[in-house]
Amino acid sequence: MTYKKHIANPCIGYCKLNHDDICGGCGRTQSERTDWIFLTATEQKTICENASKRLAKIKKDQ
């Protein structure tokens, strides 16, 4: 049996979506959060990179 390798889930337990449907804790969209376990490690890595940029922008705009 082969197991898929995954990136650690970036959830920090602060799940609150803003008006753009972005989580204020991890920076992922609602669909990225719900699809996480079905994605490849490459897809997860890309989401983490994009989420980090989104979260930085959210914090900057506050």
Backbone as a chain_set.jsonl record, in Angstrom:
{"seq": "MTYKKHIANPCIGYCKLNHDDICGGCGRTQSERTDWIFLTATEQKTICENASKRLAKIKKDQ", "coords": {"N": [[0.844, -1.172, 0.0], [0.563, 2.207, -0.855], [1.19, 5.337, 0.568], [0.019, 8.689, 0.466], [2.07, 11.534, 0.624], [1.79, 14.332, 2.688], [1.545, 17.858, 3.307], [1.854, 19.508, 6.417], [-1.175, 20.428, 7.989], [-2.125, 23.78, 7.875], [-3.841, 24.941, 9.702], [-4.627, 26.869, 12.563], [-6.511, 26.783, 14.428], [-8.115, 29.01, 14.629], [-10.66, 29.689, 13.15], [-12.171, 31.743, 11.226], [-13.98, 33.246, 8.829], [-13.458, 35.942, 6.561], [-14.98, 38.748, 4.78], [-14.205, 38.16, 2.204], [-14.169, 35.469, 2.102], [-11.931, 34.282, 3.25], [-9.921, 32.613, 5.555], [-9.162, 33.92, 8.71], [-7.248, 32.839, 10.33], [-5.516, 30.964, 9.039], [-5.356, 31.784, 6.398], [-6.366, 30.484, 4.201], [-8.812, 29.771, 1.613], [-12.334, 28.999, 1.872], [-12.929, 26.719, 0.282], [-10.348, 25.688, -0.108], [-9.743, 24.912, 2.464], [-11.672, 22.892, 2.975], [-11.109, 21.051, 0.966], [-8.57, 20.171, 1.523], [-7.555, 17.601, 2.52], [-7.749, 16.024, 0.302], [-5.947, 16.844, -1.561], [-2.829, 16.903, -3.428], [0.584, 16.808, -2.22], [2.044, 18.761, -3.533], [0.037, 20.507, -4.42], [-0.943, 21.29, -1.922], [1.285, 22.602, -0.898], [1.461, 24.8, -2.637], [-0.947, 26.069, -2.001], [-0.41, 26.75, 0.679], [1.645, 28.616, 0.311], [0.297, 30.637, -1.139], [-1.715, 31.231, 0.714], [-0.254, 32.264, 2.837], [0.624, 34.681, 1.746], [-1.86, 35.926, 1.373], [-2.735, 36.139, 4.027], [-0.788, 37.849, 5.093], [-1.406, 40.169, 3.676], [-3.995, 40.668, 4.619], [-3.446, 41.207, 7.327], [-1.841, 43.457, 7.017], [-3.651, 45.288, 5.964], [-5.331, 45.786, 8.073]], "CA": [[0.0, 0.0, 0.0], [1.308, 3.453, -0.943], [0.543, 6.454, 1.239], [0.34, 10.003, -0.06], [2.735, 12.437, 1.561], [1.065, 15.587, 2.787], [2.086, 18.979, 4.049], [1.093, 19.683, 7.66], [-2.321, 21.321, 7.888], [-1.749, 25.07, 8.454], [-4.877, 25.435, 10.609], [-4.174, 27.198, 13.915], [-7.679, 26.714, 15.3], [-8.856, 30.274, 14.613], [-11.372, 29.577, 11.872], [-13.139, 32.813, 11.06], [-13.894, 33.732, 7.45], [-13.758, 37.359, 6.357], [-15.944, 39.021, 3.707], [-13.692, 37.572, 0.962], [-14.158, 34.017, 2.295], [-10.568, 33.895, 3.61], [-9.791, 32.334, 6.988], [-8.273, 34.841, 9.416], [-6.218, 32.101, 11.052], [-4.519, 30.321, 8.167], [-5.285, 32.462, 5.105], [-6.914, 29.679, 3.103], [-10.22, 29.971, 1.276], [-13.211, 27.928, 2.379], [-12.75, 25.497, -0.515], [-9.012, 25.136, 0.167], [-9.82, 24.26, 3.772], [-12.449, 21.655, 2.912], [-10.486, 20.122, 0.01], [-7.179, 19.941, 1.944], [-7.15, 16.198, 2.648], [-7.806, 15.366, -1.005], [-4.962, 17.456, -2.445], [-1.466, 16.364, -3.42], [1.524, 17.623, -1.448], [2.388, 19.916, -4.363], [-1.103, 21.427, -4.34], [-0.975, 21.813, -0.563], [2.401, 23.556, -0.783], [1.054, 26.002, -3.363], [-1.977, 26.719, -1.189], [0.257, 27.353, 1.841], [2.36, 29.807, -0.155], [-0.706, 31.658, -1.452], [-2.397, 31.588, 1.958], [0.667, 33.111, 3.592], [0.561, 36.01, 1.117], [-3.186, 36.479, 1.677], [-2.772, 36.479, 5.446], [0.04, 39.039, 5.269], [-2.176, 41.306, 3.149], [-5.085, 40.923, 5.574], [-2.878, 41.85, 8.522], [-1.37, 44.772, 6.619], [-4.827, 46.133, 5.721], [-6.107, 45.996, 9.31]], "C": [[0.893, 1.24, 0.0], [0.516, 4.568, -0.272], [0.977, 7.765, 0.593], [1.05, 10.81, 1.014], [1.997, 13.76, 1.529], [1.878, 16.618, 3.543], [1.236, 19.103, 5.323], [-0.022, 20.709, 7.459], [-1.973, 22.646, 8.578], [-2.772, 25.664, 9.427], [-4.286, 25.698, 11.999], [-5.342, 27.231, 14.901], [-8.456, 28.014, 15.433], [-9.555, 30.363, 13.27], [-12.488, 30.601, 11.799], [-12.95, 33.392, 9.667], [-14.22, 35.218, 7.391], [-14.736, 37.524, 5.194], [-15.502, 38.472, 2.347], [-13.597, 36.045, 1.04], [-12.752, 33.478, 2.563], [-10.51, 33.71, 5.124], [-8.772, 33.285, 7.62], [-7.168, 34.153, 10.192], [-5.119, 31.567, 10.145], [-4.392, 30.959, 6.786], [-5.821, 31.667, 3.928], [-8.36, 30.065, 2.834], [-11.031, 28.819, 1.862], [-12.982, 26.639, 1.605], [-11.378, 24.871, -0.298], [-9.013, 24.392, 1.496], [-10.537, 22.918, 3.675], [-11.832, 20.613, 1.983], [-9.111, 19.621, 0.457], [-6.768, 18.464, 1.928], [-7.129, 15.449, 1.322], [-6.722, 15.852, -1.965], [-3.608, 16.763, -2.36], [-0.579, 17.296, -2.589], [1.914, 18.875, -2.226], [1.281, 20.957, -4.316], [-1.178, 22.075, -2.957], [0.115, 22.867, -0.361], [2.04, 24.872, -1.459], [0.008, 26.781, -2.57], [-1.354, 27.404, 0.019], [0.985, 28.634, 1.45], [1.385, 30.945, -0.439], [-1.417, 32.149, -0.191], [-1.536, 32.516, 2.81], [0.651, 34.54, 3.056], [-0.773, 36.687, 1.437], [-3.253, 36.968, 3.126], [-1.944, 37.726, 5.741], [-0.7, 40.283, 4.789], [-3.312, 41.665, 4.093], [-4.559, 41.674, 6.785], [-2.393, 43.257, 8.222], [-2.536, 45.757, 6.484], [-5.635, 46.436, 6.989], [-5.75, 47.305, 9.966]], "O": [[1.859, 1.318, 0.759], [-0.681, 4.724, -0.515], [2.138, 7.937, 0.221], [0.667, 10.769, 2.183], [1.624, 14.247, 0.462], [2.777, 16.287, 4.315], [0.035, 18.831, 5.299], [0.187, 21.742, 6.824], [-1.569, 22.644, 9.74], [-2.582, 26.776, 9.919], [-3.55, 24.874, 12.542], [-5.192, 27.646, 16.049], [-9.36, 28.112, 16.262], [-9.081, 31.043, 12.36], [-13.606, 30.357, 12.252], [-11.902, 33.957, 9.355], [-15.128, 35.698, 8.07], [-15.261, 36.535, 4.683], [-16.321, 38.333, 1.439], [-13.021, 35.406, 0.16], [-12.418, 32.364, 2.158], [-10.994, 34.553, 5.88], [-7.657, 33.433, 7.12], [-6.243, 34.813, 10.667], [-3.933, 31.703, 10.447], [-3.42, 30.7, 6.077], [-5.744, 32.118, 2.785], [-9.046, 30.609, 3.699], [-10.482, 27.803, 2.288], [-12.853, 25.573, 2.208], [-11.255, 23.646, -0.303], [-8.358, 23.359, 1.635], [-10.071, 21.92, 4.226], [-12.016, 19.414, 2.193], [-8.549, 18.728, -0.178], [-5.725, 18.125, 1.37], [-6.557, 14.363, 1.228], [-6.595, 15.322, -3.069], [-3.28, 16.123, -1.361], [-0.957, 18.43, -2.296], [2.094, 19.939, -1.634], [1.551, 22.151, -4.187], [-1.447, 23.271, -2.841], [-0.116, 23.897, 0.272], [2.289, 25.943, -0.906], [0.074, 28.007, -2.481], [-1.732, 28.527, 0.351], [0.942, 29.624, 2.18], [1.616, 32.083, -0.031], [-1.686, 33.341, -0.048], [-2.047, 33.447, 3.432], [0.663, 35.497, 3.83], [-0.81, 37.881, 1.735], [-3.756, 38.055, 3.411], [-2.349, 38.566, 6.545], [-0.628, 41.334, 5.425], [-3.563, 42.844, 4.341], [-5.153, 42.661, 7.219], [-2.513, 44.151, 9.059], [-2.411, 46.925, 6.85], [-6.537, 47.272, 6.955], [-6.303, 47.642, 11.012]]}, "num_chains": 1, "name": "protein.A"}
